[in-house]
Amino acid sequence: MRRAPSQQAFLRAVKEHPDALALKCHAYRNLTDVAAKLAGWADWTTMTTRPTEQRIADDLDLALSTVKRWIRWLRERGFLGVVENGTTVRFRKGTRCGLDDDGLGNRAAVWVLSVPAVELVGHDLRTDKTTTEPPSCTSRRGVQESPTHTREERSSTRRRNRISTTKEVAATPGTRKHALQAAQKIHDESTTLRRLSPWYIRHLTRIFVAAGWTAADVLHALDHQPDGTAWTYTWTSRDQIRNVPGWVRFRLSAWLDEHGRPLLGKSQRLAAAAAQLRAEQADMRERLQAMHAGRVGGPVEPPPRLSRAEALARPPVAEPGGSSRPGESYRAARAALDEKRLQREAERLRWLAS
C-alpha cells in the first residue's frame, strides 16, 4: 500500500473496493461513516489521523465493537497503516506509580490513510504472511474473551448481518421474522431510532406490527397524533433525547384505545377509506341501474356521454306517468339560472359604464 494523496482519494478507494460493494446496505453505511470520520481527522500534509475509537463511536452513535470491526476491516485491506499503537498506563494498587509508564501517559493510536498499491490490486492482503505490521488493540485476539468457568467452551461468533430487507423474501405477516424486518426498516429510516438495535425496536413496536401496521405507519405515528396534528418538539437535536425507549413508548401510547389495543394506522385508514368509496360507487351504480330498469321495464345500458351543447339541446325526459312538458322543479331551476345570468350581465354593464 501507499500513502493516500488526499482524503477524497481515500474515501473513493474505500467506497469502490469490491469487498465494500458486496456488503449489506447498513454495513456499507457504517463502513463509509467510519472511513469519513477517520479522513475528517486526518492531517492534510502527512495524512495521519488519531481519533480514538470511543470518540468515533460516540460521534456516529455506533457500538465500540462495531467501530473496532470496521477499523480492522480497513487495516486488513491496506487502507490504514499503523504509525503508533495506543498506550494505556496501568497503575500499581495503592500508588500513583505506573507499572509501564513511559512518561507519555495514555495515547491514542495513530494511523496513516493509505490506498492499495497498483501491483497489489486483486491481491488478498488478509492471506499475506510477509507483512510486519505490529498487533494492536483492534485485532480479533484483543477483543475475544476466554471462558470463565471450567469445561466451558468458547461461544461461537454470532452471524453478522442476519437481517436482510432487500435480498431475502419478505416473511409471512405476523411472524417474528416479519416484525424484525419491519424493525430494521424503522432503524434505517429514523435517525433517532438508530441509537437502538432492531431487536429492541421490534420489542417496542410488536403489538402495532401484529395489528397490521407497517414501518411507515410506525414512523408516521412517531411524528403525528391520531387526529392528524403533528407532535411539537421541545428539543433542537436528537442527541437531547436521553431516554429514547421512553420517548417511543410515549408517542405510541397516544395510538392506543382505552383497552390498550392499537388504533388503525395510516395505511389501514387509507385502505378503509378507499374501500368505503368503492362501496359507495358500487351502490350508486346499482341504484342508477335500478332507476333505469323501473322507467323502461328492464335493465338498460347506461346512456352515452354527451357534450354540454348536446345536453342543453336535448329535450327533458318526461316523468313516469306524466306529460312531456317540464315539471315545476325544472322550471323553477331554469328561472333561477336565468335570473342569475341577468344579474351578472347587469353588473358587467355597470362596470363598463363606470
KOLDRENKE-710532 format. One record per residue (C-alpha): residue number from 1; residue in one letter; x, y, z. Coordinates in nm, 4 decimals, padded with zeros to 6 digits. Layout:
R   pos   code         c1         c2         c3
R   NUM      A          X          Y          Z
...
// end
This chain:
R   pos   code         c1         c2         c3
R     1      M    00.0000    00.0000    00.0000
R     2      R    00.0996    00.3644   -00.0384
R     3      R    00.0067    00.6890    00.1295
R     4      A   -00.3245    00.8320    00.0087
R     5      P   -00.2840    01.1565   -00.1911
R     6      S   -00.5924    01.3154   -00.0304
R     7      Q   -00.8918    01.2440    00.1899
R     8      Q   -01.1193    01.2299   -00.1148
R     9      A   -00.8987    00.9694   -00.2829
R    10      F   -00.9004    00.7608    00.0349
R    11      L   -01.2811    00.7685    00.0641
R    12      R   -01.3269    00.6959   -00.3061
R    13      A   -01.0962    00.3925   -00.2853
R    14      V   -01.2851    00.2586    00.0178
R    15      K   -01.6272    00.3026   -00.1440
R    16      E   -01.5179    00.1391   -00.4717
R    17      H   -01.3467   -00.1625   -00.3135
R    18      P   -01.5074   -00.4922   -00.4295
R    19      D   -01.5452   -00.6191   -00.0724
R    20      A   -01.7218   -00.2974    00.0282
R    21      L   -01.9638   -00.3165   -00.2629
R    22      A   -02.0600   -00.6694   -00.1560
R    23      L   -02.1759   -00.5570    00.1900
R    24      K   -02.5344   -00.5068    00.3005
R    25      C   -02.6756   -00.1551    00.2932
R    26      H   -02.6414   -00.0819    00.6665
R    27      A   -02.2954   -00.2401    00.6855
R    28      Y   -02.1783   -00.0321    00.3877
R    29      R   -02.3145    00.2801    00.5569
R    30      N   -02.1282    00.2080    00.8827
R    31      L   -01.8041    00.1410    00.6931
R    32      T   -01.8210    00.4644    00.4946
R    33      D   -01.9136    00.6638    00.8062
R    34      V   -01.6118    00.5307    00.9965
R    35      A   -01.3843    00.5972    00.6983
R    36      A   -01.5209    00.9508    00.6626
R    37      K   -01.4621    01.0185    01.0328
R    38      L   -01.1013    00.8978    01.0028
R    39      A   -01.0489    01.1146    00.6960
R    40      G   -01.2025    01.4153    00.8684
R    41      W   -00.9465    01.3947    01.1496
R    42      A   -00.6509    01.3422    00.9134
R    43      D   -00.3655    01.5884    00.8692
R    44      W   -00.3586    01.7331    00.5173
R    45      T    00.0205    01.7054    00.4874
R    46      T    00.1081    01.3723    00.6448
R    47      M   -00.2336    01.2007    00.6074
R    48      T   -00.2051    01.0746    00.9655
R    49      T   -00.5122    01.0547    01.1856
R    50      R   -00.5508    00.9797    01.5561
R    51      P   -00.9151    00.9930    01.6723
R    52      T   -00.9895    00.7425    01.9448
R    53      E   -01.2223    00.4557    01.8695
R    54      Q   -01.4521    00.5652    02.1514
R    55      R   -01.4726    00.9166    02.0035
R    56      I   -01.5741    00.7745    01.6644
R    57      A   -01.8365    00.5525    01.8288
R    58      D   -01.9824    00.8476    02.0205
R    59      D   -01.9930    01.0752    01.7155
R    60      L   -02.1596    00.8129    01.4936
R    61      D   -02.3876    00.6589    01.7584
R    62      L   -02.2321    00.3173    01.6983
R    63      A   -02.1151    00.0468    01.9334
R    64      L   -01.7448    00.0390    02.0147
R    65      S   -01.7200   -00.3176    01.8843
R    66      T   -01.8669   -00.2030    01.5511
R    67      V   -01.6041    00.0696    01.5147
R    68      K   -01.3261   -00.1766    01.6023
R    69      R   -01.4568   -00.4218    01.3417
R    70      W   -01.4555   -00.1667    01.0573
R    71      I   -01.1141   -00.0286    01.1521
R    72      R   -00.9817   -00.3835    01.1420
R    73      W   -01.1533   -00.4225    00.8014
R    74      L   -00.9697   -00.1141    00.6716
R    75      R   -00.6365   -00.2332    00.8091
R    76      E   -00.6662   -00.5819    00.6590
R    77      R   -00.7288   -00.4387    00.3119
R    78      G   -00.4488   -00.1856    00.3167
R    79      F   -00.6416    00.1338    00.3830
R    80      L   -00.4877    00.2064    00.7247
R    81      G   -00.1258    00.1807    00.8303
R    82      V   -00.0232    00.1772    01.1947
R    83      V    00.2172    00.4572    01.2857
R    84      E    00.1894    00.4265    01.6636
R    85      N   -00.0032    00.1835    01.8799
R    86      G   -00.2262    00.3197    02.1510
R    87      T   -00.0883    00.3032    02.5057
R    88      T   -00.2685    00.2666    02.8374
R    89      V   -00.0920    00.3267    03.1676
R    90      R   -00.1640    00.0708    03.4411
R    91      F   -00.1129    00.1858    03.7999
R    92      R    00.0033   -00.0249    04.0926
R    93      K   -00.2672   -00.0713    04.3518
R    94      G   -00.2481    00.1896    04.6273
R    95      T    00.0130    00.4034    04.4485
R    96      R    00.0256    00.6597    04.1695
R    97      C    00.3230    00.4941    04.0065
R    98      G    00.2603    00.3314    03.6707
R    99      L    00.3793   -00.0216    03.6015
R   100      D    00.4580    00.0523    03.2374
R   101      D    00.4629    00.4288    03.2447
R   102      D    00.6917    00.5789    02.9807
R   103      G    00.6144    00.9359    03.0795
R   104      L    00.3707    00.9911    02.7931
R   105      G    00.0505    00.8718    02.9610
R   106      N   -00.2466    00.7375    02.7691
R   107      R   -00.2029    00.7950    02.3975
R   108      A   -00.4417    00.7244    02.1101
R   109      A   -00.3318    00.5068    01.8203
R   110      V   -00.2013    00.6912    01.5120
R   111      W   -00.2895    00.5635    01.1649
R   112      V   -00.1946    00.6829    00.8212
R   113      L   -00.4517    00.6907    00.5412
R   114      S   -00.3368    00.4739    00.2528
R   115      V   -00.4644    00.3025   -00.0588
R   116      P   -00.3627   -00.0372   -00.2018
R   117      A   -00.0761   -00.0075   -00.4490
R   118      V   -00.1363   -00.0791   -00.8173
R   119      E    00.0622   -00.4022   -00.8056
R   120      L   -00.1442   -00.5214   -00.5078
R   121      V   -00.4847   -00.4760   -00.6700
R   122      G   -00.6620   -00.8109   -00.6637
R   123      H   -00.4188   -00.9481   -00.4046
R   124      D   -00.5810   -01.0662   -00.0831
R   125      L   -00.3990   -00.8813    00.1939
R   126      R   -00.5628   -01.0986    00.4560
R   127      T   -00.3574   -01.4031    00.3408
R   128      D   -00.0294   -01.2139    00.3102
R   129      K    00.2130   -01.3691    00.5617
R   130      T    00.5013   -01.1278    00.4840
R   131      T    00.3531   -00.8185    00.6454
R   132      T    00.5315   -00.6956    00.9576
R   133      E    00.2505   -00.4824    01.0946
R   134      P    00.2539   -00.4915    01.4745
R   135      P   -00.0570   -00.6119    01.6566
R   136      S   -00.2863   -00.3569    01.8180
R   137      C   -00.5934   -00.3394    02.0345
R   138      T   -00.8169   -00.3656    01.7268
R   139      S   -00.7072   -00.7194    01.6407
R   140      R   -00.9526   -01.0028    01.6863
R   141      R   -00.7370   -01.1536    01.9590
R   142      G   -00.7678   -00.8371    02.1664
R   143      V   -01.1469   -00.8384    02.1856
R   144      Q   -01.2104   -01.2094    02.2388
R   145      E   -01.2593   -01.3266    02.5925
R   146      S   -01.1579   -01.6617    02.7307
R   147      P   -01.4048   -01.8943    02.9105
R   148      T   -01.4705   -01.8026    03.2727
R   149      H   -01.5821   -02.1444    03.4016
R   150      T   -01.4279   -02.4895    03.3945
R   151      R   -01.5159   -02.7042    03.0900
R   152      E   -01.6858   -02.4070    02.9335
R   153      E   -01.6424   -02.3846    02.5597
R   154      R   -01.5902   -02.0611    02.3765
R   155      S   -01.9181   -01.9344    02.2362
R   156      S   -01.9380   -01.9185    01.8613
R   157      T   -01.9336   -01.5763    01.6989
R   158      R   -02.2838   -01.4561    01.6157
R   159      R   -02.3526   -01.4458    01.2454
R   160      R   -02.3299   -01.0904    01.1195
R   161      N   -02.5850   -00.9062    00.9117
R   162      R   -02.8561   -01.1656    00.9594
R   163      I   -03.1290   -00.9072    00.8994
R   164      S   -03.1970   -00.8531    00.5321
R   165      T   -03.4670   -00.6258    00.3930
R   166      T   -03.3663   -00.6422    00.0276
R   167      K   -03.2298   -00.9822   -00.0754
R   168      E   -03.4403   -01.2202    00.1309
R   169      V   -03.8027   -01.2906    00.0534
R   170      A   -04.0461   -01.0996    00.2744
R   171      A   -04.1513   -01.3036    00.5747
R   172      T   -04.5084   -01.4060    00.6498
R   173      P   -04.7001   -01.1193    00.8182
R   174      G   -04.7464   -01.1730    01.1891
R   175      T   -04.4269   -01.3725    01.2446
R   176      R   -04.1238   -01.2648    01.4447
R   177      K   -03.9135   -01.2527    01.1296
R   178      H   -04.1611   -01.0147    00.9683
R   179      A   -04.1571   -00.7931    01.2793
R   180      L   -03.7755   -00.7923    01.2734
R   181      Q   -03.7698   -00.6878    00.9085
R   182      A   -04.0103   -00.4024    00.9861
R   183      A   -03.7913   -00.3000    01.2813
R   184      Q   -03.4841   -00.2987    01.0554
R   185      K   -03.6625   -00.0645    00.8122
R   186      I   -03.7534    00.1668    01.1009
R   187      H   -03.3922    00.1546    01.2215
R   188      D   -03.2611    00.2535    00.8770
R   189      E   -03.5165    00.5308    00.8140
R   190      S   -03.5205    00.7068    01.1523
R   191      T   -03.2048    00.8851    01.2637
R   192      T   -03.3365    00.8946    01.6209
R   193      L   -03.4064    00.5216    01.6463
R   194      R   -03.0639    00.4290    01.5098
R   195      R   -02.9448    00.4508    01.8675
R   196      L   -03.1490    00.1348    01.9376
R   197      S   -03.0945   -00.2124    01.7972
R   198      P   -03.3521   -00.3645    01.5582
R   199      W   -03.4361   -00.6255    01.8211
R   200      Y   -03.5216   -00.3546    02.0763
R   201      I   -03.7305   -00.1685    01.8163
R   202      R   -03.9192   -00.4920    01.7480
R   203      H   -03.9901   -00.5208    02.1214
R   204      L   -04.1265   -00.1642    02.1366
R   205      T   -04.3471   -00.1973    01.8265
R   206      R   -04.4529   -00.5625    01.8498
R   207      I   -04.8244   -00.5009    01.9246
R   208      F   -04.8532   -00.2457    01.6440
R   209      V   -04.6870   -00.4689    01.3832
R   210      A   -04.9055   -00.7594    01.4995
R   211      A   -05.2111   -00.5352    01.4404
R   212      G   -05.1122   -00.4888    01.0748
R   213      W   -04.9030   -00.1735    01.0941
R   214      T   -04.6162   -00.1172    00.8533
R   215      A   -04.2833    00.0522    00.9182
R   216      A   -04.4172    00.3691    00.7536
R   217      D   -04.7170    00.3638    00.9900
R   218      V   -04.4897    00.3500    01.2955
R   219      L   -04.2774    00.6389    01.1668
R   220      H   -04.5937    00.8394    01.0939
R   221      A   -04.7249    00.7723    01.4463
R   222      L   -04.3978    00.8958    01.5985
R   223      D   -04.4433    01.2321    01.4233
R   224      H   -04.8247    01.2730    01.4241
R   225      Q   -05.1119    01.2302    01.6661
R   226      P   -05.4213    01.0214    01.5811
R   227      D   -05.6197    01.3335    01.4825
R   228      G   -05.3573    01.4237    01.2209
R   229      T   -05.1818    01.7060    01.4041
R   230      A   -04.8038    01.6973    01.4248
R   231      W   -04.6231    01.6481    01.7531
R   232      T   -04.4423    01.9553    01.8832
R   233      Y   -04.0714    01.9277    01.9540
R   234      T   -03.9074    02.0934    02.2544
R   235      W   -03.5563    01.9865    02.1591
R   236      T   -03.3320    02.1039    01.8778
R   237      S   -03.1272    01.7876    01.8303
R   238      R   -03.1944    01.4183    01.8662
R   239      D   -02.8946    01.3965    02.0991
R   240      Q   -03.1010    01.5794    02.3622
R   241      I   -03.3321    01.2764    02.3975
R   242      R   -03.1834    01.0900    02.6911
R   243      N   -03.4374    00.8057    02.7070
R   244      V   -03.5213    00.7023    02.3514
R   245      P   -03.7318    00.3952    02.4514
R   246      G   -03.9414    00.6097    02.6853
R   247      W   -03.9897    00.8673    02.4098
R   248      V   -04.1074    00.5942    02.1702
R   249      R   -04.3487    00.4478    02.4278
R   250      F   -04.4981    00.7913    02.4995
R   251      R   -04.5534    00.8749    02.1330
R   252      L   -04.7058    00.5351    02.0502
R   253      S   -04.9269    00.5302    02.3622
R   254      A   -05.1412    00.8007    02.2005
R   255      W   -05.2367    00.5466    01.9327
R   256      L   -05.3872    00.3019    02.1848
R   257      D   -05.7559    00.2900    02.2780
R   258      E   -05.8962    00.2602    02.6297
R   259      H   -05.8431   -00.1176    02.6188
R   260      G   -05.4761   -00.0894    02.5165
R   261      R   -05.5348   -00.2020    02.1585
R   262      P   -05.3709   -00.0193    01.8655
R   263      L   -05.5840    00.2114    01.6537
R   264      L   -05.5856    00.1922    01.2763
R   265      G   -05.2582    00.3022    01.1226
R   266      K   -05.2223    00.5474    00.8362
R   267      S   -05.2140    00.2802    00.5651
R   268      Q   -05.5097    00.0986    00.7223
R   269      R   -05.7126    00.4204    00.7351
R   270      L   -05.6373    00.4951    00.3710
R   271      A   -05.7315    00.1397    00.2722
R   272      A   -06.0592    00.1636    00.4675
R   273      A   -06.1437    00.4987    00.3068
R   274      A   -06.0724    00.3590   -00.0400
R   275      A   -06.2897    00.0519    00.0294
R   276      Q   -06.5744    00.2725    00.1538
R   277      L   -06.5507    00.4903   -00.1589
R   278      R   -06.5625    00.1845   -00.3838
R   279      A   -06.8664    00.0540   -00.1938
R   280      E   -07.0474    00.3866   -00.2313
R   281      Q   -06.9705    00.3958   -00.6017
R   282      A   -07.0977    00.0407   -00.6461
R   283      D   -07.4173    00.1229   -00.4526
R   284      M   -07.4784    00.4343   -00.6610
R   285      R   -07.4219    00.2340   -00.9786
R   286      E   -07.6762   -00.0261   -00.8672
R   287      R   -07.9326    00.2426   -00.7811
R   288      L   -07.8826    00.4055   -01.1225
R   289      Q   -07.9348    00.0754   -01.2992
R   290      A   -08.2452    00.0063   -01.0878
R   291      M   -08.3863    00.3506   -01.1719
R   292      H   -08.3385    00.2936   -01.5444
R   293      A   -08.4867   -00.0550   -01.5165
R   294      G   -08.8006    00.0870   -01.3462
R   295      R   -08.8501    00.3503   -01.6157
R   296      V   -08.8325    00.1345   -01.9256
R   297      G   -08.9274   -00.2001   -01.7763
R   298      G   -08.5908   -00.3726   -01.7799
R   299      P   -08.2168   -00.3236   -01.7418
R   300      V   -08.0649   -00.0959   -01.9997
R   301      E   -07.7200    00.0184   -02.0861
R   302      P   -07.6060    00.3476   -01.9288
R   303      P   -07.6647    00.6441   -02.1581
R   304      P   -07.3687    00.7692   -02.3616
R   305      R   -07.1861    01.0784   -02.2515
R   306      L   -07.2944    01.3985   -02.4238
R   307      S   -07.1250    01.7325   -02.4645
R   308      R   -07.2593    02.0423   -02.2908
R   309      A   -07.4190    02.1741   -02.6103
R   310      E   -07.5851    01.8391   -02.6869
R   311      A   -07.7136    01.8094   -02.3300
R   312      L   -07.8713    02.1574   -02.3434
R   313      A   -08.0272    02.0936   -02.6860
R   314      R   -08.1684    01.7588   -02.5780
R   315      P   -08.5357    01.7819   -02.4637
R   316      P   -08.6050    01.6934   -02.0982
R   317      V   -08.7122    01.3401   -02.0130
R   318      A   -09.0748    01.3149   -01.9040
R   319      E   -09.1520    01.1820   -01.5578
R   320      P   -09.3052    00.8339   -01.5407
R   321      G   -09.6839    00.8618   -01.5832
R   322      G   -09.6712    01.2417   -01.6516
R   323      S   -09.6802    01.4689   -01.9525
R   324      S   -09.3904    01.5529   -02.1794
R   325      R   -09.3753    01.9125   -02.0550
R   326      P   -09.1110    02.0142   -01.7962
R   327      G   -09.2098    01.9810   -01.4322
R   328      E   -09.2312    02.2515   -01.1710
R   329      S   -08.8842    02.1787   -01.0292
R   330      Y   -08.7243    02.2105   -01.3724
R   331      R   -08.8986    02.5428   -01.4454
R   332      A   -08.8001    02.6855   -01.1037
R   333      A   -08.4347    02.5865   -01.1501
R   334      R   -08.4311    02.7308   -01.5013
R   335      A   -08.5831    03.0590   -01.3805
R   336      A   -08.3199    03.0860   -01.1043
R   337      L   -08.0416    03.0335   -01.3587
R   338      D   -08.1877    03.2973   -01.5910
R   339      E   -08.2143    03.5451   -01.3051
R   340      K   -07.8509    03.4907   -01.2076
R   341      R   -07.7430    03.5322   -01.5683
R   342      L   -07.9317    03.8640   -01.5970
R   343      Q   -07.7752    03.9874   -01.2723
R   344      R   -07.4225    03.9080   -01.3949
R   345      E   -07.4953    04.0832   -01.7253
R   346      A   -07.6249    04.3947   -01.5428
R   347      E   -07.3166    04.4047   -01.3199
R   348      R   -07.0910    04.3794   -01.6244
R   349      L   -07.2709    04.6677   -01.7935
R   350      R   -07.2429    04.8854   -01.4809
R   351      W   -06.8710    04.8083   -01.4595
R   352      L   -06.8211    04.9041   -01.8255
R   353      A   -07.0212    05.2273   -01.7796
R   354      S   -06.8130    05.3298   -01.4795
// end
